[in-house]
Amino acid sequence: DTTTVSLTATPSVAEGGTIIYTATVGAPVTGSPVIVSLANGQTITIPVGQSSGTATGAVTNDVYQGHAAVTNSITNVSGGNYENLVANQAPVSTTVTDVQDTTTVTLTATPSVAEGGTIIYTATVGAPVTGSPVIVSLANGQTITIPVGQSSATATGAVTNDVYQGHAAVTNSITSVSGGNYENLVANQAPVSTTVTDVQDTTTVTLTATPSVAEGGTIVYTAAVNAPVTGSPVIVSLANGQTITIPVGQSSGTATEAVTNDVYQGHTAVTNSITSVSGGNYENLVANQAPVS
């Protein structure tokens, strides 16, 4: 006579749960235990005097949507004192339901760069991307795409190089994330900050003058700086004793000088120059001291 060993399994479990596999034989075991080998590598032992035995299998808990059903089957049976012991090798299947695990995308940035340098922004996700790329939108308008199979990607941002002392730190953050096949994809929206160190750029103040006037006329001296004034006015001292003030927000200022009118033929050219400059919030303010005539 034939005696059959059959396998059953828990019909449904949540991710992270446990499947119970039960091997049942058609008549109580005599002689020696029945050893049931399973396709997943486990064995179930049915003791003498019993008609069934069990084994348990853990189900992985991942962060991705959908979980394949877990299948198993009997590959071999032995033992007992049966006339003809056989296995029902039909597979058994357990449905696995998702547990909503959260996967977080985090942003990091180069901690410090010099003016004119490049900040590298790196978006990192807690588990490799599946399904479709993850799109990470940043507060500065850039996007970072993390490809399928990867866990991180980068974008670069250029830092301006100006002539002024001090440079505000550059901040950025994640505004939204989408894509992938995660159960619950969220963004760590904490801002990241990059310190910017000054590069000593030179700003020059240059003097120009009315090229020609008649005796008794007026010379207009113009002091011009090549970047608008910030912080405090720029004071330009001239060789003739005058000063020109360039106000905050402006790039030039003027002073006038009257030319004498005498009765003699010929008049010496009037020359002037910058003797010193001060003020403003420039990294390095210098004067072009070439005379004007």
Backbone as a ProteinNet text record, in pm:
[ID]
protein_1_A
[PRIMARY]
DTTTVSLTATPSVAEGGTIIYTATVGAPVTGSPVIVSLANGQTITIPVGQSSGTATGAVTNDVYQGHAAVTNSITNVSGGNYENLVANQAPVSTTVTDVQDTTTVTLTATPSVAEGGTIIYTATVGAPVTGSPVIVSLANGQTITIPVGQSSATATGAVTNDVYQGHAAVTNSITSVSGGNYENLVANQAPVSTTVTDVQDTTTVTLTATPSVAEGGTIVYTAAVNAPVTGSPVIVSLANGQTITIPVGQSSGTATEAVTNDVYQGHTAVTNSITSVSGGNYENLVANQAPVS
[TERTIARY]
84.4	0	88.3	36.4	110.6	66.3	164.6	139.7	201.7	122.4	166.5	194.9	304.9	336.9	300	218.3	174.1	223.6	244.2	291.8	184.4	165.1	79.6	160.9	110.7	182	81.9	126.1	44.3	3.1	-126.9	-171	-127.4	-116.4	-83.4	-12.7	94.6	164.3	202.9	229.6	283.2	434.6	492.9	639.2	697.7	806.7	868.8	807.4	700.4	632.7	696.4	626	678.5	578.9	629.2	548.4	569.6	460.2	468.4	440.2	538.1	522.4	489.8	384.1	341.9	344.7	423.5	426.7	341	246.4	151.7	158.1	166.6	171.2	38.4	-0.8	-134	-155.3	-50	-63.9	49.6	24.1	129.2	258.6	368.4	501.6	535.7	594.2	649	791.3	864.9	999	1104.4	1103.9	1200.4	1132.2	1181.7	1117.8	1116.6	1018.8	1012.1	1082.4	1176.1	1250	1195.2	1148	1087.9	1180.9	1237.1	1325.9	1244.7	1268.9	1193.5	1280.9	1215	1285.5	1364.5	1325.1	1396.7	1519	1549	1666.2	1638.5	1517.8	1484	1444.7	1442.1	1388.1	1286.9	1185.8	1087	1099.1	1106.8	1112	978.2	916	791.5	831.1	817	865.3	780.3	838.8	764.8	642.5	530.7	406	325.8	386	316.3	280.7	187.5	146.3	186.7	249.9	289.8	408.4	473	581.2	585.4	654.8	654.6	796.2	805.8	925.1	876	955.3	915.1	1014.9	963.3	1046.4	1015.9	1121.4	1103.8	1085.9	998.3	974	1046.5	1123.5	1195.8	1098.2	1142.4	1065.8	1148.6	1106.3	1180.9	1102.4	1164.4	1103.7	1029.1	1022	964.7	818.7	742.5	602.1	591.7	497.6	475.7	580.2	539.4	631.4	587.4	679	643.9	594.8	497.1	452.5	570.1	572.2	678.4	627.1	698.1	656.5	756.9	708.5	792.3	729.3	804.2	749.7	838	787.3	865.1	951.6	1079.2	1168.4	1196.8	1187.3	1220.2	1162.2	1124.8	1082.9	1153.6	1184.4	1248.4	1215.9	1241.5	1219.6	1085.1	1052.9	929.2	937.8	825.7	822	708.7	691.2	578.8	614.5	509.3	531	577.8	515.1	552.4	526.3	631.4	618.5	653.5	559.5	581.5	546.9	593.5	567.3	470.6	379.5	299.8	385.2	438.4	533.4	469	337.7	270.6	320.4	354.5	404.7	295.6	339.4	249.3	296.2	202.1	233.4	176.7	255.9	212.5	214	100.3	91.7	155	234.9	301.3	245.8	192.1	136.8	241.8	240.5	337.5	315.5	425.8	426.3	485.9	419.2	460.8	586.7	701.2	828.7	864.5	925.8	963.6	1108.5	1128.9	1263	1288.2	1403	1430.9	1541.8	1519.3	1623.2	1685.1	1817.6	1890.1	1986.1	2001.4	2091.4	2214.3	2331.8	2454.7	2519	2609.9	2675.6	2821	2903.1	3041.6	3041.5	3116.4	3106.4	3163.6	3268.1	3331.2	3394.3	3375.6	3440.4	3485.6	3581.3	3622.2	3528.5	3520.1	3443.2	3486.3	3387.5	3416.7	3427.8	3416.1	3427.1	3295.1	3292.1	3175.6	3131.3	3002.3	2942.7	2888.5	2920	2863	2751.9	2630.9	2516	2495.7	2485.3	2464.9	2333.5	2245	2119.2	2136.9	2108.3	2126.6	1995.3	1957.5	1834.9	1873.6	1789	1822.5	1828	1779.5	1784.8	1794.9	1865.1	1881.9	1748.8	1751	1630.2	1586.5	1456.3	1397.5	1278.8	1235.5	1114.9	1140.8	1163.7	1190.1	1285.6	1357.8	1452.2	1382.4	1457.6	1407.8	1447.8	1350.1	1373	1370.4	1480	1494.2	1497	1396.9	1390.3	1450.4	1534.5	1604.2	1548.8	1571.3	1520.3	1583.3	1703.6	1769.2	1724	1625.3	1571	1632.1	1738.4	1800.3	1725.3	1750.8	1699.8	1816.1	1808	1904	1826.5	1876.8	1813.1	1899	1840.6	1910	1864	1954.4	1912.1	1871.4	1797.1	1761.4	1889.7	1892.8	2008.5	2109.3	2093.7	2187.3	2121.1	2206	2154.7	2185.5	2259.5	2291.6	2323.6	2318.1	2354.7	2386.9	2446.9	2493.8	2448.9	2455.8	2441.9	2543.8	2585.2	2683.7	2623.5	2670.8	2627	2747.6	2751.8	2863.1	2842.5	2952	2948.7	3003	2931.2	2976.2	3104.3	3184.2	3305.3	3286.5	3269.8	3250.5	3369.8	3364.4	3477.5	3458.5	3350.3	3317	3366.1	3395.7	3437.7	3319.7	3347	3241.3	3148.9	3108.7	3016.2	2920.2	2791.8	2691.8	2706.9	2685.2	2683.4	2573.4	2597.7	2499.7	2421.4	2290.3	2205.5	2117.7	2079.4	1993.3	1918.9	1815.4	1739.6	1657.8	1605.2	1514.8	1373.3	1305.5	1166	1067.9	1108	1018.7	1098.6	1042.9	1101.4	989.7	1023.3	924	996.2	919.1	974.7	1011.3	1077.7	1112.7	990.4	1013.1	904.2	897.1	916.1	919.8	778.6	765	636.1	600.7	700.8	676.4	806.4	818.6	940.1	921.1	1011.2	1001.6	1137.1	1134.4	1256.6	1292.7	1420.7	1473.6	1495.1	1408.7	1411.5	1498.3	1580.1	1671.5	1767	1786.8	1876.6	2022.4	2096.8	2242.1	2307	2425.2	2489.9	2636.2	2680.9	2820.8	2881.6	2989.8	3062.2	3143.5	3139.9	3214.1	3324.2	3448.5	3562.4	3597.9	3640.5	3674.3	3798.8	3795	3914.1	3942.7	4066.7	4097.7	4103.8	3987.5	3978.9	4005.9	4072.4	4107.9	4004.5	3964.7	3873.1	3948.1	3943.4	4024.1	3936.7	3982.9	3919.7	4005.2	3940.5	4010.5	3956.5	4046.4	4008.6	4012.4	3909.1	3908	3876.8	3909.4	3887.5	3840	3771.4	3733.5	3861	3863.5	3990.5	4035.1	3940	3978.6	3873.1	3919.4	3827.4	3892	3810.1	3861.1	3896.5	3985.8	4015	3883.9	3877.7	3755.7	3650.6	3677.2	3582.2	3595	3529.1	3524.6	3567.5	3659.6	3700.8	3614.7	3560.2	3485	3573.1	3602.3	3677.3	3577.8	3593.1	3504.4	3588.4	3555.7	3618.1	3520.5	3565.3	3477.2	3538	3454.3	3495.5	3425.1	3491.3	3434.8	3333.7	3287	3174.8	3101.1	2968.6	2893.8	2938.2	2934.5	2980.1	2880.2	2932.6	2850.7	2917.2	2840	2897.1	2903.5	2997.1	3014.1	3063.8	3043.6	3089.5	3239.9	3280.2	3422.7	3470.3	3579.2	3637.2	3763.4	3764.2	3876.3	3946.3	4071.1	4148.6	4230.9	4226.8	4296.1	4419.4	4511.8	4637	4613.8	4502.7	4473.8	4406.4	4393.7	4334.5	4186.5	4121.7	3979.1	3956.4	3832.5	3790	3663.2	3651.5	3529.4	3469.9	3340.4	3270.2	3181.2	3201.5	3114.1	3016	2886.3	2788.4	2764.7	2711.4	2669.5	2565.8	2584.2	2493.1	2533.4	2631.2	2677.1	2815.2	2852.5	2983.9	3074	3024.7	3109	3063.3	3152.4	3122.9	3208.3	3173.7	3244.7	3283.1	3380.7	3417.6	3451.8	3436.5	3466.5	3576.3	3652.8	3758.9	3751.9	3751.3	3748.3	3888.4	3894.3	4021.4	4033.5	4149.2	4168	4168.4	4129.1	4130	4226.2	4342	4438.3	4454.6	4541.6	4555.6	4674	4741.4	4863.9	4837.4	4923.7	4913.7	4959.1	4886.3	4923	4878.7	4842	4798.9	4846.7	4915.8	4967.3	4851.3	4872.1	4770.4	4751.5	4629.8	4597.5	4601.6	4686.9	4695.9	4643.7	4599.7	4548.2	4564.7	4551.8	4561.5	4500.1	4478.8	4430.1	4550.5	4539.7	4646.9	4610.8	4480.8	4440.6	4292.3	4255	4113.2	4086	3962	3922.9	3772.4	3726.8	3583.2	3535.8	3404	3344	3367.5	3321.5	3335.1	3406.9	3507.5	3578.3	3684.7	3713.2	3819.8	3956.3	3977.6	4105.7	4082.3	4068.6	4040.3	4170.9	4198.8	4321.6	4287.6	4386	4368	4458.1	4404.3	4487.1	4539.2	4668	4723.5	4784.2	4753.8	4801.4	4740.8	4823.3	4769	4677.5	4581.9	4494.3	4524.4	4506.2	4545.7	4438.2
-119.2	0	124.7	230.8	357.6	452.6	511.6	615.6	745.4	853.3	980.7	1084.7	1158	1274.8	1399.7	1485.4	1609.3	1730.2	1841.5	1965.9	2073.2	2144.4	2263.6	2379.4	2501.5	2621.2	2726.4	2815.4	2931.3	3002.1	3027.7	3082.9	3227.3	3308	3449.6	3502.9	3579.6	3646	3786.4	3871.1	4004.2	3995.2	4093	4100	4096.9	4022.4	4010.4	3902.2	3838.4	3734.1	3597.3	3494.5	3357.6	3263.8	3185.2	3081.4	2949.5	2881.7	2748.8	2643.2	2557.9	2445.7	2319.8	2249.9	2127.1	2009.8	1910.5	1786.3	1682.3	1625.2	1529.5	1396.4	1289	1155.4	1084	997.3	937	839	796	703.8	733.6	717.3	748	674.1	744.4	691.1	576.9	469.1	359.8	333	263.1	221.3	327.5	427.8	539	666.1	783.8	909	920.5	995.4	1026.8	1160.9	1161.8	1283.8	1338.1	1465.3	1530.5	1643.7	1632.2	1736.9	1833.9	1964.8	2068.8	2140	2201.5	2271.3	2391.7	2449.2	2566.6	2527.8	2396.1	2350.2	2304.3	2328.2	2283.6	2135.7	2078.2	1942.6	1945.1	1863.2	1842.8	1697.6	1679.5	1544	1510.9	1403	1355.2	1241.2	1263.6	1162.1	1034.3	929.1	802.4	827.9	773	789.6	911.2	1000	1120.5	1108	1195.7	1197.1	1326.2	1418.3	1544.4	1605.6	1696.9	1776	1911.1	2005.8	2141.9	2198.9	2300.2	2385.3	2526.6	2624.3	2763.9	2832.1	2925.9	3005.5	3153	3233	3378.2	3444.4	3544.1	3620.8	3754.7	3789.9	3917.3	4034.6	4143.3	4268.2	4370.7	4404.9	4503.1	4632.4	4731	4864.4	4882.9	4779.8	4792.9	4749.3	4810	4774.3	4634.8	4556.3	4422.6	4325.1	4205.8	4101.5	3971.3	3904.3	3778.8	3676.4	3597	3485.5	3391.5	3330.2	3235.4	3094.1	3021	2883.6	2783.8	2662.7	2555.8	2422.9	2316.1	2183.7	2076.7	1954	1839.5	1787.6	1766.6	1708.9	1560.8	1519.8	1380	1342.3	1215.4	1162.8	1029.5	1004.5	877.1	843.1	717.7	676	609	580.7	510.9	363	295.5	150.9	119.4	212	200.1	105	41.9	-45.4	35.1	154.3	239.2	385.4	454.7	594.9	686.2	774.7	868	1010.1	1106.5	1248.5	1306.3	1388.3	1474.5	1598.8	1608.8	1715.8	1842.2	1852.1	1974.6	2093.4	2204.4	2320	2385	2442.4	2522.2	2667.4	2760	2901.9	2985.1	3082.7	3175.5	3317.2	3384.3	3524.4	3613.1	3711.8	3803.3	3943.7	4002.7	4138.2	4239.4	4356.7	4461.7	4518.6	4551.5	4637.7	4769.6	4880.7	5009.4	5062.8	5023.4	5073.3	5204.2	5293.2	5424.7	5423.9	5477.6	5495.1	5644.7	5691	5834.9	5873.4	5985.6	6045.2	6161.7	6162.9	6264.1	6339.2	6470	6554.5	6592.4	6585	6637.9	6731.9	6817.1	6915.7	6931.6	6975.4	7010.1	7109.3	7082.3	7170.4	7309.6	7324.2	7455	7464.8	7581.2	7607.3	7752.6	7780.8	7919.1	7982	8117.8	8188.9	8141.5	8123.4	8076	7925.6	7855.5	7710.3	7641.4	7511.2	7428.6	7348.3	7354.4	7273.4	7144.7	7031.9	6903.7	6863.8	6851.5	6804.7	6655.5	6576.1	6431.7	6392	6331.3	6276.8	6126.4	6076.6	5934.9	5875.9	5760.6	5692.3	5568	5531.6	5425.8	5285.5	5263.6	5131.3	5153.2	5065.3	5084.5	5102.5	5186.3	5220.7	5103.2	5075.2	4976.6	5041.4	4979.3	5026	5140.2	5258.1	5377.5	5467.2	5556.3	5644.2	5729.2	5765	5857	5999.1	6088	6228.1	6310.8	6381.3	6462.9	6609.6	6686.2	6829.3	6910.3	7007.4	7088.5	7230.4	7296.8	7432.6	7532.5	7502.8	7596.5	7577.2	7490.2	7468.6	7352	7293.6	7179.1	7050.2	6947.1	6813.5	6714.5	6614.4	6504.2	6377.5	6301	6174.9	6058.8	5973.3	5852.9	5737.1	5678.7	5575.5	5444.9	5364.1	5230.1	5151.8	5085.4	5006.9	5082.6	5214.4	5296.5	5347.7	5395.3	5450.9	5598.8	5657.5	5799.9	5858.4	5991.6	6065.1	6208	6283.8	6417.7	6523.4	6648.2	6765.9	6867.4	6958.3	7059.2	7198.6	7287.4	7426.8	7518.7	7617	7712.1	7821.8	7863.5	7971.8	8098.1	8208.9	8334.5	8383.2	8455.9	8519	8669.3	8737.5	8882	8952	9084.7	9165.3	9208.9	9168.5	9218.1	9123.5	9181.7	9102.2	9021.7	8894.9	8811.3	8758.8	8635.6	8573.6	8487.7	8511.8	8434.8	8286.3	8204.3	8059.7	8025.5	7923.5	7878.8	7762.1	7777.6	7672.2	7611.1	7488.5	7416.5	7309.1	7253	7146.3	7071.7	6957.3	6880.8	6935.3	6959.4	7004.6	6890.9	6795.2	6681.4	6564.9	6444.8	6324	6242.3	6173.4	6088.3	5976.6	5875.8	5765.4	5647	5549.6	5427	5340.7	5229.1	5135.6	5112	5220.5	5208.9	5208.8	5145.3	5144.7	5285.2	5357.7	5494.2	5573.7	5651.8	5729.9	5872.1	5916	6050.7	6119.4	6251.9	6332.5	6384.6	6381.6	6456.4	6598.5	6691.1	6827.1	6923.1	6868.2	6954	7023.7	7155.6	7226.4	7187.1	7193.5	7174.8	7308.6	7332.1	7462.7	7445.8	7532.2	7533.6	7669.5	7668.9	7791.7	7833.7	7964.6	8016.9	8109.2	8078.5	8160.7	8260.5	8380.8	8486.8	8453.7	8494.6	8502.5	8651.1	8694.9	8838	8899.9	8948.1	9017.3	9166.3	9226	9368.1	9453.5	9561.4	9660.4	9792.8	9854.3	9973.6	10097.4	10207.4	10338.4	10417	10470.6	10542.8	10685.1	10779.9	10921.1	10964.2	11037.1	11102.7	11250.1	11329.9	11475.3	11529.1	11643.2	11712.7	11735.9	11693.4	11700.6	11842.3	11934.6	12069.4	12169	12279.9	12388.4	12522	12624.8	12761.5	12820	12920.7	12990.9	13037.8	13022.9	13061.3	12951.8	12841.5	12731.1	12637.2	12524.3	12428.9	12290.5	12231.9	12093.7	12001.3	11897.7	11796.9	11672.3	11638.3	11516.1	11405.2	11292.1	11177.3	11059.8	11014.6	10893.6	10778.4	10674.7	10560.3	10431.7	10351	10220.7	10112.9	9997.9	9902.3	9804.1	9829.8	9754.2	9846.9	9845	9937.4	9927.7	10042.5	10052.3	9984.3	9906.3	9849.7	9881.5	9866.3	9883.9	10027.6	10103	10245.2	10317.4	10451.8	10526.1	10510.9	10521.3	10522.6	10667.7	10695.3	10830.2	10830.5	10920.6	10931.5	11064.6	11060.5	11182.8	11216.8	11346.2	11391.7	11474.6	11480.5	11554.4	11703.9	11756.3	11900	11932.7	11832.8	11854.7	11826.3	11805.7	11774.3	11626.5	11596.1	11456.6	11433.8	11314.4	11271.4	11157.2	11166.1	11059.9	10983.2	10852.2	10766.2	10699.8	10733.8	10683	10531.6	10473.6	10333	10313.9	10210.4	10181	10243.5	10334.6	10401.7	10350.5	10381.5	10340.1	10458.1	10580.4	10696.5	10817.1	10915.1	11042.9	11150.3	11275.5	11384.2	11496	11572.7	11699.7	11797.3	11926.7	12028.6	12121.8	12173.1	12269.4	12384.1	12505.5	12623.6	12652.5	12691.8	12728	12880.5	12930.1	13076.5	13135.3	13260.9	13336	13452.8	13443	13552.7	13624.7	13726.6	13813.3	13771.5	13663.6	13625.2	13518.2	13521.6	13418.1	13282.5	13179.7	13044.8	13017.2	12894.4	12854.6	12710.8	12691.7	12557.6	12457.9	12338.6	12233.5	12204.3	12173.7	12141.7	11989.4	11942.9	11798.2	11764.5	11641.4	11593.6	11441.4	11382.4	11236.5	11192.3	11065.5	11007.8	10980.8	11022.5	10993.9	10877.2	10858.5	10745	10717.2	10594.2	10555.1	10473.8	10485	10408.8	10389.2	10297.9	10274.4	10159	10144.1	10031.7	9900.6	9793.2	9660	9565.7	9621.2	9544.8	9455.1	9345.6	9256.7	9325	9401.5	9471.5	9594.2	9711.5	9836.7	9911.6	9942.4	10014.8	10131.7	10224.1	10342.1	10333	10372.8	10399	10541.4	10554.4	10685.5	10758.4	10709.1	10779.2	10919.1	11021.9	11159	11181.1	11271.4	11315.4	11461.6	11505.5	11641.2	11704.7
0	0	0	-62	-71.3	38.6	105	205.9	154.6	157.9	98.2	205.1	184.7	268.2	188.9	250.5	184.9	262.9	191.8	253.4	246.3	356.8	358.1	415.2	388.8	436.1	478.1	566.7	604.1	475.6	456.6	326.9	302.1	410.1	391.1	514.7	492.7	603.8	559.3	658.2	628.9	615.6	543	535.9	677.1	692.6	823.6	909.8	861.2	938.1	918.4	964.2	962.7	895.6	802.2	737.5	813.2	843.6	906.2	799.5	775.9	683.2	764.1	724.4	794	696.2	730.9	652	724.3	652.4	711.9	635.8	711.2	651.8	678.9	585.7	592.6	706	773.8	888.3	984.9	1116.8	1214.7	1184.4	1212.8	1183.5	1279.6	1225.1	1307.5	1261	1344.8	1306	1324.9	1241.3	1248.9	1200.4	1243.1	1198.9	1047.1	999.1	855.9	833.5	739.4	706.1	574.6	581.8	464.7	420.7	302.2	248.8	163.4	185.7	114.9	11.7	-85.2	-193.7	-144.3	-30	22	104.9	109.1	182	323.4	374	509.1	509.5	629.2	647.1	760.9	746.5	852.8	898.5	1028.3	1085	1151.3	1106.9	1170.4	1264.5	1396.6	1492.9	1489.2	1540	1556.6	1644.6	1602.5	1675.8	1634.3	1552.3	1506.8	1358.6	1318.5	1177.8	1106.8	1180	1116.7	1190	1122.5	1179.5	1109.3	1167.8	1111.4	1100.9	1017.1	1008	980.6	1018.9	996.7	902.9	826.2	735.1	752.3	771.3	787.5	651	647.8	525.3	536.6	435.6	439	439	500.7	499.2	424.6	303.7	225.8	212.2	146.4	135.6	4.5	-78.1	-211.5	-215.4	-306.8	-323.8	-385.6	-331	-384	-334.5	-306.2	-259.8	-324.9	-393.1	-460.4	-359	-400.9	-317	-292.2	-174.6	-138.9	-165.2	-250.1	-281.9	-225.2	-201.8	-149.4	-191.4	-177.9	-211.4	-147.9	-148.4	-99.6	-214.2	-183.9	-285.4	-260.4	-132.5	-101.4	35	50.5	181.6	205	333.3	368.6	512.8	552.5	690.2	709.5	836.3	868.2	830	848.5	821.8	724.8	626.3	533.8	418.9	364.7	249.8	127.3	111.5	-3.7	32	75.6	118.2	0.9	-33.9	-145.7	-101.7	-181.7	-152.8	-253.9	-203.8	-291	-316.7	-436.6	-466	-522.7	-511.6	-556.9	-474.4	-539.3	-463	-378.8	-267	-182.5	-190.8	-177.2	-196.5	-82.4	-39	65.8	9.5	17	-24.8	82	37.6	131.1	110.2	217.5	209.5	255.5	190	222.2	361.9	426.6	545.3	499.2	527.2	471.7	540.7	486	537.7	468.5	542.5	490.1	442.6	323	266.7	251.1	300.2	304.8	207.3	138.8	53.8	130.4	139.8	216.5	124.9	150.3	71	152.4	89.1	148.3	47.3	97.1	10.7	51.5	-43	-13	102.9	210.5	328.7	309.3	225.3	209.1	71.1	5.7	-123.3	-127.1	-215.2	-239.8	-341.7	-338.9	-440.9	-579.8	-667.5	-801.6	-812	-699	-697.7	-726.9	-703	-736.1	-614.7	-585.8	-479	-541.1	-479	-522.7	-425.7	-479.4	-401.3	-428.7	-322	-335.4	-268.6	-346.7	-293.1	-277	-156.4	-125.2	-74.8	-128.2	-86.9	-7.6	88.8	183.3	126.7	5.1	-59.1	-209.5	-282.1	-426.4	-498.6	-601	-676.2	-763.3	-763.5	-854.4	-924.5	-1033.7	-1102.6	-1197	-1143.8	-1224.2	-1146.7	-1216.5	-1145.8	-1040.1	-936.6	-834.1	-873.2	-876.1	-911.6	-783.2	-757.5	-636.6	-678.7	-637.1	-669.4	-555	-590.5	-491.2	-487.2	-374.7	-354.7	-450.6	-502.2	-593.7	-738.1	-759	-892.8	-967.7	-915.3	-980.4	-947.6	-1028.3	-997.7	-1002.7	-918.3	-919.1	-952.9	-1048.2	-1087	-1038.1	-954.5	-907.6	-996.3	-1075.6	-1171.7	-1102.5	-1176	-1128.4	-1100.4	-986.1	-946.8	-863.7	-854.8	-777.8	-649.8	-556.7	-430.8	-414.8	-509	-497.5	-633.9	-639.1	-760.6	-718.8	-810.8	-775.6	-875.7	-829.4	-915.1	-865.3	-953.1	-914.1	-924.4	-836.6	-837.4	-832.2	-922.7	-926.8	-822.8	-759.7	-660.8	-726.3	-714.1	-773.2	-706.4	-783.7	-731.6	-742.3	-629.2	-632.1	-568.5	-569.3	-520.6	-376.4	-313.2	-179.8	-70.5	45.2	160.3	214.5	247.5	304	196	209.2	113.7	194.4	176.6	251.2	220.8	321.9	300.4	199.8	119.7	20.3	79.5	88.4	144.4	35.8	57.9	-35.3	43.1	-16.2	50.1	-54.1	-13.8	-99.8	-82.7	-195	-187.7	-215.3	-299	-325.2	-383.2	-367.3	-427	-490.1	-598.6	-664.9	-739.1	-779.6	-856.4	-769.7	-832.4	-762.4	-737.8	-669.8	-640	-489.5	-414.4	-268.4	-210.5	-94.3	-25.4	23.4	74	123.5	112.6	4.7	-20.7	31	119	176.1	164.1	182.1	175.8	313.3	343.9	458.1	408.1	452.5	398.6	479.5	568.5	644.7	548.2	563.1	470.5	489.9	380.1	384.9	352.4	408.7	395.5	356	265.9	222.7	255.1	331.4	362.5	239.8	209.1	93.8	143.9	107.5	149.7	39.7	81.9	-12.8	-94.3	-221.3	-305.6	-322.1	-294.4	-288.6	-428.3	-472.5	-601	-581.6	-679.3	-671.5	-743	-675.7	-732.9	-742.9	-860.2	-886.2	-901.2	-838	-855.8	-955.1	-1058	-1165	-1174.2	-1202.2	-1213.4	-1359	-1399.5	-1530.9	-1510.1	-1612	-1601.6	-1735.3	-1729.8	-1852.5	-1934	-2059.7	-2133.8	-2169.5	-2183.9	-2226.3	-2178.9	-2122.3	-2082.8	-2117.9	-2127.1	-2145.5	-2009.7	-2012	-1886.9	-1823.9	-1693.3	-1624.1	-1621.2	-1689.3	-1693.9	-1573.8	-1584	-1472	-1519.7	-1445.9	-1471.4	-1385.2	-1445.5	-1370.4	-1355.9	-1230.5	-1201.2	-1164.6	-1229	-1201.2	-1151.9	-1032.9	-978.2	-997.2	-1065	-1094.7	-1039.6	-976.4	-923.9	-1006.3	-1027.7	-1123.6	-1065.3	-944.1	-887.1	-791.1	-790.2	-703.1	-557.9	-491.3	-352.3	-259	-162.4	-54.9	77.7	184.5	318.8	362.5	307.4	341.4	217.7	210.1	92.1	69.7	-55.4	-89.6	-93.5	-21.7	-16.3	-102	-200.9	-294.1	-269.3	-224.9	-198.7	-321.8	-361.3	-481.6	-445.3	-541.2	-519.7	-501.9	-554.1	-539.6	-406.6	-319.9	-188.3	-180.6	-292.4	-290.8	-255.8	-220.2	-203.9	-284.9	-335.9	-404.8	-323.7	-298.1	-225.8	-323.1	-328.8	-409.6	-313.7	-324.4	-225.6	-240.2	-133.4	-136.8	-247.6	-325.5	-435.4	-567	-564.7	-686.4	-726.6	-852	-901.7	-934	-914.6	-943.3	-862.9	-854.7	-789.8	-856.1	-834.6	-903.4	-807.4	-853.6	-789	-900.5	-875	-976.9	-927.5	-1025.9	-994.2	-1094	-1042.1	-1129.3	-1183.7	-1310.3	-1374.4	-1375.3	-1331.8	-1327.3	-1467.8	-1474.7	-1600.8	-1583.5	-1650.9	-1637.2	-1770.9	-1772.5	-1890.7	-1977.1	-1939.8	-2009.6	-2114.7	-2215.9	-2318.4	-2262.5	-2302.4	-2259.6	-2117.4	-2092.5	-1958.1	-1936.2	-1827.7	-1798.2	-1783.2	-1837.4	-1819.9	-1671.2	-1633.7	-1493.8	-1478.5	-1388.9	-1364.5	-1224.6	-1210.4	-1081.6	-1079.6	-963.9	-952.2	-820.2	-807.9	-681.8	-592.2	-466.8	-369.9	-277.7	-249	-165.1	-182.4	-150	-150.5	-24.7	25	143.7	143	230	243.7	158.1	155.1	83.4	156.4	93.2	153.3	57	-9.8	-111.9	-50.3	-120.6	-74.6	-83.4	-192.1	-209.8	-296.8	-233.4	-303.9	-327.7	-454.3	-488.5	-579.6	-591.7	-676.7	-798.5	-911.6	-1029.6	-1013.1	-981.7	-948.5	-1067.8	-1185.1	-1305	-1309	-1336.5	-1338.3	-1458.1	-1437.7	-1546.8	-1572	-1695.4	-1732.4	-1817.1
[MASK]
+++++++++++++++++++++++++++++++++++++++++++++++++++++++++++++++++++++++++++++++++++++++++++++++++++++++++++++++++++++++++++++++++++++++++++++++++++++++++++++++++++++++++++++++++++++++++++++++++++++++++++++++++++++++++++++++++++++++++++++++++++++++++++++++++++++++++++++++++++++++++++++++++++++

